Amino acid sequence: MPLSARVHRTPSVLSTRVRRTLAAATAAVVLVGGLLAAAPATAALPLPTRMAALGDSITQASMTCSLLLVCPSNSWSTGSNSTVASHATRLRAQGTSLTAYNDAVPGAVAADLPGQARWAVAQRAQYVTIEIGANDACADDVAGMTTTASFAGSVQTTLATLSAGAAQPQIFVASIPNLKRLWELNKSSLSARIAWAAFGFCDSMLAKPTSTAAADVQRRDAVQQRVNEYNDALAAACAATARCLFDGYAVANYAFAKADISTKDYFHPSVAGQRTLAALTWAVSPYRP
């Protein structure tokens, strides 16, 4: 699925292609619900004047505008759409004059993340959000998924690259959404099954969506188990890195609803999903008031 060519080092960044369209994900529109209200306050940090978002098509808000184009204005991290209330929007509301770069690339896997980190370092980003991993699990089959060791190595390299930069950024790492939940949510929808077949992405989870054969049940479980391992790797890498905050599995544990998912592909977040992802992650971000 071709996308517009990527423009390097600009606040609005497009991608070159979608390899394995990634997982929609996200969130929690229970903004004032118990989970968000219960989040402890953090010590005040100096507000950043530059931020960068690393990741894949979730962070580029694919499938929230036209069918195949990214729509970074709707991004949970750097977007300008007031309906979404992104991290960037919330930071500006606190009074900072913020330049936000969206370096995420649709189809990106963890191995692509160190390159994105180098862009963020060159942009002198003081706050960096990371969302990655769904494409590593969304392969043609289980055998094609990124190994947990390789995923962990790429994440560690990324965090080390950011930490070595002159800006010494505050880093926020979001967990990967539950891909099996995405399948469960729309497996009974004919429209979703047609879209999944047409796009041909994430066959490791979405192939034969209505099958209850033992092999298909085991396949889906294996994909979700790998996602769980990736999330543990994200948590461990962030814990070992100064100025890095993991979301505490907030995204991974969120049981998103149908309204959170785009009806263009039944897999990426909708605008509402981007809004709930922004709310959920901001509730555990280092800059929340």
Secondary structure as a PSIPRED ss2 file (coil, helix, strand):
# PSIPRED VFORMAT (PSIPRED V4.0)

   1 M C   1.000  0.000  0.000
   2 P E   0.000  0.000  1.000
   3 L C   1.000  0.000  0.000
   4 S C   1.000  0.000  0.000
   5 A C   1.000  0.000  0.000
   6 R C   1.000  0.000  0.000
   7 V C   1.000  0.000  0.000
   8 H C   1.000  0.000  0.000
   9 R C   1.000  0.000  0.000
  10 T C   1.000  0.000  0.000
  11 P C   1.000  0.000  0.000
  12 S C   1.000  0.000  0.000
  13 V C   1.000  0.000  0.000
  14 L C   1.000  0.000  0.000
  15 S C   1.000  0.000  0.000
  16 T C   1.000  0.000  0.000
  17 R E   0.000  0.000  1.000
  18 V C   1.000  0.000  0.000
  19 R C   1.000  0.000  0.000
  20 R C   1.000  0.000  0.000
  21 T C   1.000  0.000  0.000
  22 L C   1.000  0.000  0.000
  23 A C   1.000  0.000  0.000
  24 A C   1.000  0.000  0.000
  25 A C   1.000  0.000  0.000
  26 T C   1.000  0.000  0.000
  27 A C   1.000  0.000  0.000
  28 A C   1.000  0.000  0.000
  29 V C   1.000  0.000  0.000
  30 V C   1.000  0.000  0.000
  31 L C   1.000  0.000  0.000
  32 V C   1.000  0.000  0.000
  33 G C   1.000  0.000  0.000
  34 G H   0.000  1.000  0.000
  35 L H   0.000  1.000  0.000
  36 L H   0.000  1.000  0.000
  37 A H   0.000  1.000  0.000
  38 A C   1.000  0.000  0.000
  39 A C   1.000  0.000  0.000
  40 P C   1.000  0.000  0.000
  41 A C   1.000  0.000  0.000
  42 T C   1.000  0.000  0.000
  43 A C   1.000  0.000  0.000
  44 A C   1.000  0.000  0.000
  45 L C   1.000  0.000  0.000
  46 P C   1.000  0.000  0.000
  47 L C   1.000  0.000  0.000
  48 P C   1.000  0.000  0.000
  49 T C   1.000  0.000  0.000
  50 R E   0.000  0.000  1.000
  51 M E   0.000  0.000  1.000
  52 A E   0.000  0.000  1.000
  53 A E   0.000  0.000  1.000
  54 L E   0.000  0.000  1.000
  55 G E   0.000  0.000  1.000
  56 D C   1.000  0.000  0.000
  57 S C   1.000  0.000  0.000
  58 I C   1.000  0.000  0.000
  59 T C   1.000  0.000  0.000
  60 Q C   1.000  0.000  0.000
  61 A C   1.000  0.000  0.000
  62 S C   1.000  0.000  0.000
  63 M C   1.000  0.000  0.000
  64 T C   1.000  0.000  0.000
  65 C C   1.000  0.000  0.000
  66 S C   1.000  0.000  0.000
  67 L C   1.000  0.000  0.000
  68 L C   1.000  0.000  0.000
  69 L C   1.000  0.000  0.000
  70 V C   1.000  0.000  0.000
  71 C C   1.000  0.000  0.000
  72 P H   0.000  1.000  0.000
  73 S H   0.000  1.000  0.000
  74 N H   0.000  1.000  0.000
  75 S C   1.000  0.000  0.000
  76 W C   1.000  0.000  0.000
  77 S C   1.000  0.000  0.000
  78 T C   1.000  0.000  0.000
  79 G C   1.000  0.000  0.000
  80 S C   1.000  0.000  0.000
  81 N C   1.000  0.000  0.000
  82 S C   1.000  0.000  0.000
  83 T C   1.000  0.000  0.000
  84 V C   1.000  0.000  0.000
  85 A C   1.000  0.000  0.000
  86 S C   1.000  0.000  0.000
  87 H H   0.000  1.000  0.000
  88 A H   0.000  1.000  0.000
  89 T H   0.000  1.000  0.000
  90 R H   0.000  1.000  0.000
  91 L H   0.000  1.000  0.000
  92 R H   0.000  1.000  0.000
  93 A H   0.000  1.000  0.000
  94 Q C   1.000  0.000  0.000
  95 G C   1.000  0.000  0.000
  96 T C   1.000  0.000  0.000
  97 S C   1.000  0.000  0.000
  98 L C   1.000  0.000  0.000
  99 T E   0.000  0.000  1.000
 100 A E   0.000  0.000  1.000
 101 Y E   0.000  0.000  1.000
 102 N E   0.000  0.000  1.000
 103 D C   1.000  0.000  0.000
 104 A C   1.000  0.000  0.000
 105 V C   1.000  0.000  0.000
 106 P C   1.000  0.000  0.000
 107 G C   1.000  0.000  0.000
 108 A C   1.000  0.000  0.000
 109 V C   1.000  0.000  0.000
 110 A H   0.000  1.000  0.000
 111 A H   0.000  1.000  0.000
 112 D H   0.000  1.000  0.000
 113 L H   0.000  1.000  0.000
 114 P H   0.000  1.000  0.000
 115 G H   0.000  1.000  0.000
 116 Q H   0.000  1.000  0.000
 117 A H   0.000  1.000  0.000
 118 R H   0.000  1.000  0.000
 119 W H   0.000  1.000  0.000
 120 A H   0.000  1.000  0.000
 121 V H   0.000  1.000  0.000
 122 A H   0.000  1.000  0.000
 123 Q C   1.000  0.000  0.000
 124 R C   1.000  0.000  0.000
 125 A C   1.000  0.000  0.000
 126 Q C   1.000  0.000  0.000
 127 Y E   0.000  0.000  1.000
 128 V E   0.000  0.000  1.000
 129 T E   0.000  0.000  1.000
 130 I E   0.000  0.000  1.000
 131 E E   0.000  0.000  1.000
 132 I C   1.000  0.000  0.000
 133 G C   1.000  0.000  0.000
 134 A H   0.000  1.000  0.000
 135 N H   0.000  1.000  0.000
 136 D H   0.000  1.000  0.000
 137 A H   0.000  1.000  0.000
 138 C C   1.000  0.000  0.000
 139 A C   1.000  0.000  0.000
 140 D C   1.000  0.000  0.000
 141 D C   1.000  0.000  0.000
 142 V H   0.000  1.000  0.000
 143 A H   0.000  1.000  0.000
 144 G H   0.000  1.000  0.000
 145 M C   1.000  0.000  0.000
 146 T C   1.000  0.000  0.000
 147 T C   1.000  0.000  0.000
 148 T H   0.000  1.000  0.000
 149 A H   0.000  1.000  0.000
 150 S H   0.000  1.000  0.000
 151 F H   0.000  1.000  0.000
 152 A H   0.000  1.000  0.000
 153 G H   0.000  1.000  0.000
 154 S H   0.000  1.000  0.000
 155 V H   0.000  1.000  0.000
 156 Q H   0.000  1.000  0.000
 157 T H   0.000  1.000  0.000
 158 T H   0.000  1.000  0.000
 159 L H   0.000  1.000  0.000
 160 A H   0.000  1.000  0.000
 161 T H   0.000  1.000  0.000
 162 L H   0.000  1.000  0.000
 163 S H   0.000  1.000  0.000
 164 A H   0.000  1.000  0.000
 165 G C   1.000  0.000  0.000
 166 A C   1.000  0.000  0.000
 167 A C   1.000  0.000  0.000
 168 Q C   1.000  0.000  0.000
 169 P C   1.000  0.000  0.000
 170 Q E   0.000  0.000  1.000
 171 I E   0.000  0.000  1.000
 172 F E   0.000  0.000  1.000
 173 V E   0.000  0.000  1.000
 174 A C   1.000  0.000  0.000
 175 S C   1.000  0.000  0.000
 176 I C   1.000  0.000  0.000
 177 P C   1.000  0.000  0.000
 178 N C   1.000  0.000  0.000
 179 L H   0.000  1.000  0.000
 180 K H   0.000  1.000  0.000
 181 R H   0.000  1.000  0.000
 182 L H   0.000  1.000  0.000
 183 W H   0.000  1.000  0.000
 184 E H   0.000  1.000  0.000
 185 L H   0.000  1.000  0.000
 186 N H   0.000  1.000  0.000
 187 K C   1.000  0.000  0.000
 188 S C   1.000  0.000  0.000
 189 S C   1.000  0.000  0.000
 190 L H   0.000  1.000  0.000
 191 S H   0.000  1.000  0.000
 192 A H   0.000  1.000  0.000
 193 R H   0.000  1.000  0.000
 194 I H   0.000  1.000  0.000
 195 A H   0.000  1.000  0.000
 196 W H   0.000  1.000  0.000
 197 A H   0.000  1.000  0.000
 198 A H   0.000  1.000  0.000
 199 F H   0.000  1.000  0.000
 200 G C   1.000  0.000  0.000
 201 F C   1.000  0.000  0.000
 202 C C   1.000  0.000  0.000
 203 D H   0.000  1.000  0.000
 204 S H   0.000  1.000  0.000
 205 M H   0.000  1.000  0.000
 206 L H   0.000  1.000  0.000
 207 A C   1.000  0.000  0.000
 208 K C   1.000  0.000  0.000
 209 P C   1.000  0.000  0.000
 210 T C   1.000  0.000  0.000
 211 S C   1.000  0.000  0.000
 212 T C   1.000  0.000  0.000
 213 A C   1.000  0.000  0.000
 214 A H   0.000  1.000  0.000
 215 A H   0.000  1.000  0.000
 216 D H   0.000  1.000  0.000
 217 V H   0.000  1.000  0.000
 218 Q H   0.000  1.000  0.000
 219 R H   0.000  1.000  0.000
 220 R H   0.000  1.000  0.000
 221 D H   0.000  1.000  0.000
 222 A H   0.000  1.000  0.000
 223 V H   0.000  1.000  0.000
 224 Q H   0.000  1.000  0.000
 225 Q H   0.000  1.000  0.000
 226 R H   0.000  1.000  0.000
 227 V H   0.000  1.000  0.000
 228 N H   0.000  1.000  0.000
 229 E H   0.000  1.000  0.000
 230 Y H   0.000  1.000  0.000
 231 N H   0.000  1.000  0.000
 232 D H   0.000  1.000  0.000
 233 A H   0.000  1.000  0.000
 234 L H   0.000  1.000  0.000
 235 A H   0.000  1.000  0.000
 236 A H   0.000  1.000  0.000
 237 A H   0.000  1.000  0.000
 238 C H   0.000  1.000  0.000
 239 A H   0.000  1.000  0.000
 240 A C   1.000  0.000  0.000
 241 T C   1.000  0.000  0.000
 242 A C   1.000  0.000  0.000
 243 R C   1.000  0.000  0.000
 244 C E   0.000  0.000  1.000
 245 L E   0.000  0.000  1.000
 246 F E   0.000  0.000  1.000
 247 D C   1.000  0.000  0.000
 248 G C   1.000  0.000  0.000
 249 Y C   1.000  0.000  0.000
 250 A C   1.000  0.000  0.000
 251 V C   1.000  0.000  0.000
 252 A C   1.000  0.000  0.000
 253 N C   1.000  0.000  0.000
 254 Y C   1.000  0.000  0.000
 255 A C   1.000  0.000  0.000
 256 F C   1.000  0.000  0.000
 257 A C   1.000  0.000  0.000
 258 K H   0.000  1.000  0.000
 259 A H   0.000  1.000  0.000
 260 D H   0.000  1.000  0.000
 261 I E   0.000  0.000  1.000
 262 S C   1.000  0.000  0.000
 263 T C   1.000  0.000  0.000
 264 K C   1.000  0.000  0.000
 265 D C   1.000  0.000  0.000
 266 Y C   1.000  0.000  0.000
 267 F C   1.000  0.000  0.000
 268 H C   1.000  0.000  0.000
 269 P E   0.000  0.000  1.000
 270 S C   1.000  0.000  0.000
 271 V H   0.000  1.000  0.000
 272 A H   0.000  1.000  0.000
 273 G H   0.000  1.000  0.000
 274 Q H   0.000  1.000  0.000
 275 R H   0.000  1.000  0.000
 276 T H   0.000  1.000  0.000
 277 L H   0.000  1.000  0.000
 278 A H   0.000  1.000  0.000
 279 A H   0.000  1.000  0.000
 280 L H   0.000  1.000  0.000
 281 T H   0.000  1.000  0.000
 282 W H   0.000  1.000  0.000
 283 A C   1.000  0.000  0.000
 284 V C   1.000  0.000  0.000
 285 S C   1.000  0.000  0.000
 286 P C   1.000  0.000  0.000
 287 Y C   1.000  0.000  0.000
 288 R C   1.000  0.000  0.000
 289 P C   1.000  0.000  0.000
